[in-house]
Amino acid sequence: MSCTSCGTETGGKPNGCKSNGGCSTGGCNRMNVHDWLTNLPLSDEDSMCRVIEVSFNHGSRKDFYRNSTVHLFEKGDLVTVEGVSGFDTGEVSLSGELVRLQLKKKGVEENNPEIKRILRRAGDRDLELMKQNKAREPQALTRARSIARQLKLEMKLAEVEFQADGRKATFFYTADGRVDFRELIKIYASEFKVKVEMKQIGARQEAAKVGGIGSCGRELCCSTWLTSFKSVTTIAARYQNLSINQTKLSGQCGRLKCCLNYELDTYLDALQGFPDNADILETAKGNALLIKKDIFRNLMWYILPDSNKQYPLSIVTVRKIKEMNAKGVKPEALETEELVSSKPKEVEPDFVDVVGQISLRSLEKNDKRRKFKQREQRDQQDRNRGNAKSAPRPPQQQNQPRPTIRKDRDKGKTN
């Protein structure tokens, strides 16, 4: 996923969105963050955090590095850090006091000696070498998949990431079980001439690396901001009264959507006000079974045996019936609540059935009438201009009566 309004220059910064090295949409730099403490004044420079968070491969991987140089790095700066038997080049994603909060969140000690160091600010030679090795990744991924297929290994390669100096390659793969890739590592090392590291990831991590658009119309949460993947079960869907449809509840990774857990706590808090052990209500017509709970209206829907009608009952009504059942009393009927919709009532327009009233003949008549009126209008305009086609009669002839033919009934003659 990439932002259509910006492009990456040789320096590695987008030139369109003007966000100083990080696109706000998350497409140019996944897992992008904003340093809210960047303008915080420091009282003591010696006590400032010397650890910097660096992202690699457009934000798909992040790590902490100690700034042992005299330079002050800000977000978006390209730096060269210590790698495996060489160096690697990444982008500063976070610096300053906010890094201490991230270290505490990740459970990493600030004075941990195992934290690698930042070597220098990335130069032209480092960037050119990184660009050459990154160009090898698509071809290496295709070749690595074909080799794994030839060895008949039950695994799927998701991504290949080369170190900036080209001395190490990390192969990310997904598998349902354990995979014996000892022979595979030997072939990869001889094929690509690099140090090979195999790292197994889950289906959600694979979807985060691939990226995409979810059914909500936004970028996938796992590829933009979500870092901790908690387990999601169908119980979360049942609490929210969602239909158990595996197709609609599954994400692009094939697992249940992570967003099912977002509002689960709110639903659980709302369900605490509903009575417990109210799945069955005893009535004179039989046992009413609970089919769903509506937390927005505080209603509980029941259905009677041998009937398809649903009865919405309020929480107060259900508690009264439970108290009656505890005393051995069964109500004759269920007092349902009147459902009032908050939506405005739509006014249906009045339609007229005109089937059979329009025919070709009626259309032809209307066409003729229209043409006749147009011709009359043209004639009237010509008369007003004095260009009438027929001249008027002389005035002496206008008052003279016209000759008539009269029949004499008695004589049978015509005068």
C-alpha positions as CSV (number, residue, x, y, z in Angstrom):
1,M,0.0,0.0,0.0
2,S,1.4,3.3,-1.0
3,C,0.2,6.9,-0.9
4,T,-0.8,8.2,-4.3
5,S,0.0,11.8,-3.3
6,C,3.6,11.3,-2.6
7,G,6.7,9.6,-4.0
8,T,10.0,8.5,-2.5
9,E,13.1,10.4,-3.6
10,T,16.6,9.2,-3.4
11,G,16.9,10.7,0.1
12,G,14.1,8.4,1.3
13,K,11.6,11.1,2.2
14,P,8.2,11.6,0.6
15,N,8.1,14.8,-1.5
16,G,4.3,15.2,-1.7
17,C,2.7,15.1,1.7
18,K,5.5,17.2,3.4
19,S,5.3,15.2,6.6
20,N,9.1,15.2,7.0
21,G,9.7,11.6,6.3
22,G,6.6,9.9,7.4
23,C,3.2,9.7,5.6
24,S,0.3,10.3,7.8
25,T,-1.8,7.7,5.9
26,G,0.5,4.9,7.0
27,G,1.1,3.7,3.4
28,C,4.7,5.1,3.0
29,N,5.7,4.1,6.5
30,R,3.7,1.4,8.3
31,M,3.3,1.6,12.1
32,N,3.9,5.3,11.8
33,V,3.8,7.3,15.1
34,H,3.7,10.9,16.1
35,D,6.0,12.3,18.8
36,W,3.7,14.4,21.0
37,L,6.6,15.4,23.3
38,T,8.8,16.7,20.5
39,N,8.4,20.3,21.7
40,L,8.9,19.5,25.4
41,P,11.8,21.6,26.8
42,L,14.6,19.7,28.5
43,S,15.8,20.9,31.9
44,D,18.9,18.7,31.8
45,E,20.6,17.5,28.6
46,D,22.5,14.9,30.5
47,S,19.3,13.1,31.6
48,M,17.8,13.0,28.1
49,C,17.1,9.6,26.6
50,R,20.0,8.4,24.4
51,V,18.0,5.5,23.0
52,I,16.3,5.9,19.6
53,E,13.7,3.8,17.9
54,V,14.6,2.9,14.3
55,S,12.2,1.3,11.7
56,F,13.2,-0.9,8.8
57,N,11.5,-2.0,5.6
58,H,8.9,0.9,5.7
59,G,7.9,0.3,9.3
60,S,7.3,-3.5,9.2
61,R,10.1,-4.0,11.8
62,K,11.3,-1.7,14.6
63,D,14.1,-1.9,17.1
64,F,15.9,0.2,19.7
65,Y,19.4,1.5,19.3
66,R,21.7,3.6,21.5
67,N,22.9,6.9,20.2
68,S,26.6,6.9,21.0
69,T,27.4,9.7,18.5
70,V,27.4,13.4,19.0
71,H,24.6,13.9,16.6
72,L,21.0,14.6,17.5
73,F,18.6,12.6,15.4
74,E,15.0,13.5,14.7
75,K,12.1,11.6,13.2
76,G,12.7,10.9,9.5
77,D,16.5,10.9,9.6
78,L,18.2,7.9,7.9
79,V,20.9,6.3,10.1
80,T,23.3,3.4,9.8
81,V,23.2,1.0,12.7
82,E,25.0,-2.1,13.8
83,G,23.9,-5.3,12.0
84,V,24.8,-9.0,11.9
85,S,28.4,-9.1,10.7
86,G,28.0,-5.7,9.2
87,F,25.6,-2.7,9.2
88,D,22.0,-1.9,8.4
89,T,20.2,1.3,7.4
90,G,16.9,2.4,8.8
91,E,14.8,5.4,9.5
92,V,14.4,7.1,12.9
93,S,10.7,6.6,13.9
94,L,10.9,8.0,17.4
95,S,13.4,10.0,19.5
96,G,13.4,11.9,22.8
97,E,11.4,11.3,26.0
98,L,8.7,9.3,24.3
99,V,11.2,6.5,23.7
100,R,11.4,5.9,27.4
101,L,7.7,5.2,27.5
102,Q,8.1,2.8,24.6
103,L,10.9,1.0,26.4
104,K,8.7,0.7,29.5
105,K,5.9,-0.7,27.4
106,K,8.1,-3.2,25.7
107,G,9.8,-4.2,28.9
108,V,13.3,-3.1,27.8
109,E,15.8,-1.6,30.2
110,E,17.3,1.7,29.1
111,N,20.8,0.7,30.3
112,N,20.7,-2.7,28.8
113,P,24.2,-3.4,27.3
114,E,22.7,-5.7,24.6
115,I,21.2,-2.7,22.8
116,K,23.1,-2.1,19.6
117,R,24.6,1.2,18.7
118,I,24.0,3.8,16.0
119,L,27.1,4.1,13.9
120,R,26.6,7.3,11.9
121,R,24.2,9.2,9.8
122,A,23.5,7.3,6.5
123,G,25.6,8.5,3.6
124,D,25.2,8.3,-0.1
125,R,27.2,5.1,-0.2
126,D,25.0,3.4,2.4
127,L,21.8,4.4,0.6
128,E,23.1,3.2,-2.7
129,L,24.1,-0.2,-1.3
130,M,20.8,-0.5,0.5
131,K,18.9,0.3,-2.7
132,Q,20.8,-2.4,-4.6
133,N,20.1,-5.1,-2.0
134,K,16.5,-4.2,-1.6
135,A,16.1,-4.6,-5.4
136,R,17.1,-8.3,-4.9
137,E,14.2,-9.1,-2.6
138,P,11.4,-9.8,-5.1
139,Q,13.5,-12.2,-7.2
140,A,14.9,-13.8,-4.1
141,L,11.4,-14.5,-2.7
142,T,10.3,-16.1,-6.0
143,R,13.4,-18.3,-6.1
144,A,13.1,-19.2,-2.4
145,R,9.5,-20.3,-2.8
146,S,10.5,-22.6,-5.7
147,I,13.2,-24.2,-3.7
148,A,10.9,-24.8,-0.7
149,R,8.4,-26.4,-3.1
150,Q,11.0,-28.7,-4.5
151,L,11.9,-29.9,-1.0
152,K,8.2,-30.5,-0.4
153,L,8.2,-28.5,2.8
154,E,4.8,-27.6,4.4
155,M,5.5,-23.9,4.7
156,K,4.7,-20.6,3.0
157,L,7.3,-17.8,2.5
158,A,5.7,-14.4,3.1
159,E,8.7,-12.0,2.8
160,V,12.4,-11.8,2.3
161,E,14.3,-8.9,3.9
162,F,17.9,-8.2,3.1
163,Q,20.3,-6.4,5.3
164,A,21.5,-3.0,3.9
165,D,25.0,-4.4,3.3
166,G,23.7,-7.6,1.8
167,R,25.4,-10.0,4.2
168,K,22.3,-11.3,5.8
169,A,18.8,-12.2,4.7
170,T,15.8,-12.9,6.9
171,F,13.1,-15.3,5.5
172,F,9.6,-14.8,7.1
173,Y,7.4,-17.9,6.7
174,T,4.1,-19.3,8.0
175,A,3.5,-23.0,8.8
176,D,0.9,-25.0,10.7
177,G,3.5,-27.2,12.5
178,R,7.2,-27.6,12.9
179,V,9.3,-27.5,9.8
180,D,12.7,-29.1,9.4
181,F,14.5,-26.6,7.2
182,R,18.1,-27.5,8.0
183,E,18.7,-28.6,4.4
184,L,16.8,-25.6,3.2
185,I,19.1,-23.2,5.0
186,K,22.2,-24.8,3.3
187,I,20.6,-24.4,-0.1
188,Y,19.6,-20.7,0.6
189,A,23.1,-19.9,1.9
190,S,24.8,-21.3,-1.2
191,E,22.2,-19.8,-3.6
192,F,22.1,-16.2,-2.3
193,K,25.6,-16.1,-0.7
194,V,24.3,-14.5,2.5
195,K,23.8,-15.5,6.2
196,V,20.3,-17.0,6.4
197,E,17.8,-16.5,9.3
198,M,14.4,-18.2,9.3
199,K,11.7,-16.5,11.3
200,Q,8.2,-18.0,11.7
201,I,5.3,-15.6,11.9
202,G,1.5,-16.0,12.3
203,A,-1.2,-15.5,9.8
204,R,-2.0,-12.0,11.2
205,Q,1.6,-10.9,10.9
206,E,1.6,-12.1,7.3
207,A,-1.5,-10.0,6.5
208,A,0.3,-7.0,8.2
209,K,3.3,-7.4,5.9
210,V,1.1,-7.8,2.8
211,G,-1.3,-5.0,3.7
212,G,-4.7,-4.3,2.1
213,I,-8.1,-2.7,2.6
214,G,-10.6,-4.2,5.1
215,S,-14.4,-4.5,4.7
216,C,-14.7,-1.2,6.6
217,G,-13.0,0.6,3.8
218,R,-9.9,1.5,5.8
219,E,-6.4,0.1,5.7
220,L,-5.8,-3.1,7.8
221,C,-5.3,-2.3,11.5
222,C,-2.4,-4.8,11.7
223,S,-0.5,-3.0,8.9
224,T,-1.1,0.5,10.3
225,W,-1.1,0.7,14.1
226,L,-2.0,-2.7,15.7
227,T,1.0,-4.4,17.3
228,S,-0.4,-6.8,19.9
229,F,-2.6,-9.6,18.5
230,K,-4.9,-11.0,21.1
231,S,-6.9,-14.2,20.6
232,V,-10.3,-13.7,19.1
233,T,-13.1,-16.3,19.6
234,T,-16.7,-16.7,18.5
235,I,-17.8,-15.9,22.0
236,A,-17.0,-12.2,21.3
237,A,-19.4,-12.3,18.4
238,R,-22.1,-14.0,20.5
239,Y,-21.9,-11.3,23.1
240,Q,-22.4,-8.7,20.4
241,N,-25.4,-10.5,18.9
242,L,-23.6,-11.1,15.6
243,S,-24.5,-13.9,13.3
244,I,-21.9,-16.6,13.3
245,N,-21.0,-16.3,9.7
246,Q,-17.4,-17.4,9.2
247,T,-17.1,-15.6,5.9
248,K,-18.2,-12.2,7.3
249,L,-16.3,-12.5,10.6
250,S,-13.0,-13.5,9.1
251,G,-10.4,-11.1,7.9
252,Q,-7.9,-11.3,5.0
253,C,-5.6,-13.5,7.2
254,G,-8.3,-16.1,7.4
255,R,-8.7,-15.6,11.2
256,L,-11.5,-13.9,13.1
257,K,-11.2,-10.1,12.8
258,C,-9.3,-8.3,15.5
259,C,-12.0,-5.6,15.6
260,L,-14.4,-8.0,17.3
261,N,-12.5,-7.3,20.5
262,Y,-12.7,-3.5,20.3
263,E,-16.2,-3.1,21.7
264,L,-16.4,-6.4,23.6
265,D,-15.7,-4.7,27.0
266,T,-18.5,-2.2,26.4
267,Y,-21.0,-5.0,25.7
268,L,-19.9,-6.9,28.7
269,D,-20.4,-3.9,31.0
270,A,-23.9,-3.4,29.5
271,L,-24.8,-7.0,30.0
272,Q,-24.2,-6.8,33.7
273,G,-27.5,-5.1,34.2
274,F,-29.4,-8.0,32.6
275,P,-30.7,-10.7,35.0
276,D,-28.8,-14.0,35.2
277,N,-30.3,-17.5,34.7
278,A,-33.1,-16.0,32.6
279,D,-32.7,-18.3,29.6
280,I,-36.0,-20.0,30.3
281,L,-39.3,-18.5,31.5
282,E,-42.2,-20.7,32.6
283,T,-45.6,-19.6,31.3
284,A,-49.0,-21.2,31.0
285,K,-48.4,-21.8,27.3
286,G,-45.0,-23.5,27.8
287,N,-41.4,-22.5,28.5
288,A,-40.3,-19.3,26.7
289,L,-36.7,-19.6,25.4
290,L,-34.3,-16.6,25.3
291,I,-33.0,-16.0,21.8
292,K,-31.2,-12.6,22.1
293,K,-30.5,-9.6,24.2
294,D,-30.8,-6.0,23.0
295,I,-28.5,-3.8,25.2
296,F,-29.5,-0.7,23.3
297,R,-33.1,-0.9,24.3
298,N,-32.7,-3.1,27.4
299,L,-34.9,-5.8,25.9
300,M,-34.8,-9.6,26.1
301,W,-36.4,-11.5,23.2
302,Y,-38.2,-14.8,23.9
303,I,-40.0,-17.3,21.8
304,L,-42.7,-19.8,22.8
305,P,-42.8,-23.4,21.7
306,D,-44.8,-24.2,18.6
307,S,-44.7,-20.5,17.7
308,N,-42.6,-18.3,15.5
309,K,-43.6,-15.1,17.1
310,Q,-41.0,-13.2,19.1
311,Y,-41.8,-11.5,22.4
312,P,-39.7,-8.5,23.4
313,L,-39.7,-8.2,27.3
314,S,-38.1,-5.5,29.4
315,I,-35.6,-6.3,32.1
316,V,-38.2,-5.4,34.8
317,T,-40.8,-7.8,33.3
318,V,-38.3,-10.6,33.1
319,R,-37.4,-10.2,36.8
320,K,-41.1,-10.2,37.8
321,I,-41.7,-13.4,35.9
322,K,-38.6,-15.0,37.5
323,E,-39.9,-14.1,40.9
324,M,-43.3,-15.6,40.0
325,N,-41.7,-18.8,38.8
326,A,-39.7,-19.0,42.0
327,K,-43.1,-19.0,43.9
328,G,-44.6,-21.6,41.5
329,V,-46.8,-19.2,39.6
330,K,-46.9,-19.2,35.8
331,P,-48.2,-16.1,34.0
332,E,-50.9,-16.6,31.4
333,A,-49.2,-14.3,28.8
334,L,-46.1,-12.4,28.2
335,E,-46.4,-8.6,28.5
336,T,-44.5,-7.4,25.5
337,E,-43.0,-4.0,25.1
338,E,-44.1,-1.6,22.3
339,L,-41.3,-1.0,19.9
340,V,-40.9,2.6,18.9
341,S,-38.5,3.3,16.2
342,S,-36.3,6.4,16.6
343,K,-36.0,6.8,12.8
344,P,-38.4,9.3,11.1
345,K,-41.2,7.7,9.3
346,E,-40.8,7.7,5.6
347,V,-43.6,9.2,3.5
348,E,-44.4,6.8,0.7
349,P,-45.2,8.6,-2.6
350,D,-48.5,8.0,-4.4
351,F,-47.9,6.0,-7.5
352,V,-50.5,5.8,-10.3
353,D,-50.9,2.6,-12.3
354,V,-50.5,3.6,-15.9
355,V,-50.0,0.2,-17.3
356,G,-52.0,-0.1,-20.5
357,Q,-53.0,3.6,-20.6
358,I,-50.1,4.6,-22.9
359,S,-50.0,3.2,-26.5
360,L,-48.4,4.0,-29.7
361,R,-51.5,5.6,-31.1
362,S,-51.8,8.0,-28.1
363,L,-48.2,9.0,-28.6
364,E,-48.8,9.6,-32.3
365,K,-51.8,11.8,-31.5
366,N,-49.8,13.8,-29.0
367,D,-47.1,14.3,-31.7
368,K,-49.6,15.5,-34.2
369,R,-51.2,17.9,-31.8
370,R,-47.8,19.3,-30.9
371,K,-46.9,19.8,-34.6
372,F,-50.3,21.5,-35.3
373,K,-49.8,23.9,-32.4
374,Q,-46.3,24.8,-33.6
375,R,-47.6,25.5,-37.2
376,E,-50.4,27.7,-35.8
377,Q,-47.9,29.7,-33.8
378,R,-45.7,30.2,-36.9
379,D,-48.8,31.3,-38.9
380,Q,-49.8,33.8,-36.2
381,Q,-46.2,35.2,-36.2
382,D,-46.4,35.6,-40.0
383,R,-49.8,37.5,-39.8
384,N,-48.4,39.9,-37.3
385,R,-45.5,40.7,-39.6
386,G,-47.8,41.3,-42.5
387,N,-46.7,38.2,-44.4
388,A,-49.9,36.2,-44.3
389,K,-50.3,33.6,-47.0
390,S,-53.9,34.5,-48.0
391,A,-55.0,38.2,-48.5
392,P,-58.2,39.5,-46.7
393,R,-61.5,40.1,-48.6
394,P,-62.4,43.6,-49.9
395,P,-64.4,45.7,-47.4
396,Q,-67.4,46.0,-49.8
397,Q,-67.8,42.3,-49.9
398,Q,-67.4,41.6,-46.3
399,N,-70.9,43.0,-45.3
400,Q,-72.8,41.4,-48.2
401,P,-74.6,38.3,-47.3
402,R,-73.6,35.1,-49.0
403,P,-76.0,33.5,-51.5
404,T,-78.0,30.8,-50.0
405,I,-79.8,27.8,-51.5
406,R,-83.3,27.3,-50.1
407,K,-85.5,24.5,-50.9
408,D,-89.2,25.1,-51.2
409,R,-90.9,22.1,-49.7
410,D,-94.2,22.9,-51.3
411,K,-93.1,23.5,-54.9
412,G,-90.0,21.5,-54.9
413,K,-88.1,24.3,-56.6
414,T,-84.9,26.0,-55.7
415,N,-84.6,29.8,-55.8
